[in-house]
Amino acid sequence: MQQPLTSDPRSHGDAEWALRPELAAEAREAAHGFLAALVPEPSAHTSQNLVLLVSELVANAIRHAGEVTSLHLRADRRSLHVVVDDPSPAPPQERAPDLTGGTGGFGWPMIQRLAEKVTVLPNAGGGKTIRAVLAR
């Protein structure tokens, strides 16, 4: 995993981290570090939602696209932004949840409920970018 790029959040309330996690656990760890660096730190509820969003987006990219090409976490005075790039051009598909635990189906609807806004954009060189925004 690459080291995050950070700005000093104490100077103006903004921060940005960029990395390329190979596992969802690495992405969660990075999200916790990112949140701890913010001043003021978001509420526990917002922090939990951000970590869950990061974990699901990264896990989905690994599962369905084979890897995460980049993860960006950014904060400004009003919002927290999660941006995940992966090599697959296929957009996420909502599907019926598998209640036996075999094939999932819970992540994408959860992402859409947790975030204020979710966008999926194709990348010029192939692949896609998924952006999720939370109120800070």
N, C-alpha and C positions, 0 to 999 in steps of 0.2 A: 504494500500500500504506500502511496506517495504521502509525503508530509503535507498538511494543509497550508494553503496560502492565507494569511490573515492580515487584516488591517486592525488598527487599535480601536476596539469598540468604545473605549472610554472617551475618546476624543469627540465623537459626534453621534454615537449610538448606532453606527453602521459596522458591519463586519462581513467578510466573505471568505469562505473556505472552498478549495477545489481539490479533489482527489479522485482516485480510480480504485474503488474497493473491489476486492475479489470475492468477498463474502458479505452477506447481510450483517453479520456480527461486527465486521470492521466498520461498516457504514453506521451502525448504531453507536459504536464507540466514538466515531467522529462527530456524530450529532450531539452526543452528550458533551464532548469537549467544546464544540461550537456554542452550545447553549450556555455553558459555564463561563465562557468568555464575554458574554453579552452583559452590558450594564445599561439599564437595569435588566436583570435576568427575567425572562418571561415567567408567567405563573406555572405552577406544577402541571395544571391541566393542559396548557398550551405546549409545554415542554414534552409531555407524554404524547400528545397528538403529533408533534413534529417527529419524534423518534419513531413512532409507529408508521408515519407516512414514509420516512426515509427507508425504514426496514422493508416495508411492502414494495415500494417502488424498485429498490435494489434487488430484492428477492425475485420479483417478477421479471426484471431485465435479465437476471442470470438464468432463471428457469426457461423463459420463453425466447430470449434472444441470444443466450449463450454467454453474455458478459455485459458489464457496464463499461462504456468507453469514457464516461466522466460523471462525476457527481459534484454539483455546486450547491453550497448552502450560503444564503445571503440574507442579511437582515438590514432593514432600514428602520426608520422611526416608527412606522406603522405596521410593517408586514415581515413575515418570515417566508423565504422562497426556497423551494427545493427543486433542483433541475437535474434530471437524469437523462443521459444520452446512452443509446444502445445501438448496435449495428443492424437491427431488424427494421425494415420499413413497415411491417404489419402493425396496425394500431391495436391497442388493447381491446379485447372482446369480453363483454359481460356474458357470463354463462351461469347456468343453474348451479348453485353450490352443491357439492357432493357431501351429504351429511354423514357418509361413512368414513370420511377423512382421506379418501384415496386420490382425488384429483383436484381438490381445492375449489376455486370459484368464489371465494369470499373476499379476496384482496382488492380487486378493482372497485367493487361497490363500496367497500370501506374507505378507500382512497377518496372516492368522490364525495362521500359523506363527511369525512374529516376536514377536507380542504374547502376554503371559500371558493376557490376557482382552480380548475384543472384544465390544461390545454395540452394537446398532442399535435406536434408539428413535424413534418418530414424534414430531414437534413438534406442539404444540397448534394452531399457525397453518398447518400444512402443512409439508412437508419432513421432514427427518430429522436425527438426531444420531448420529454414529458415534464411540464412545469406545474407545480402545485404551490398555492399561496395560502398562508394562514395569517389571521390577524395576530399582531404581536401582543 
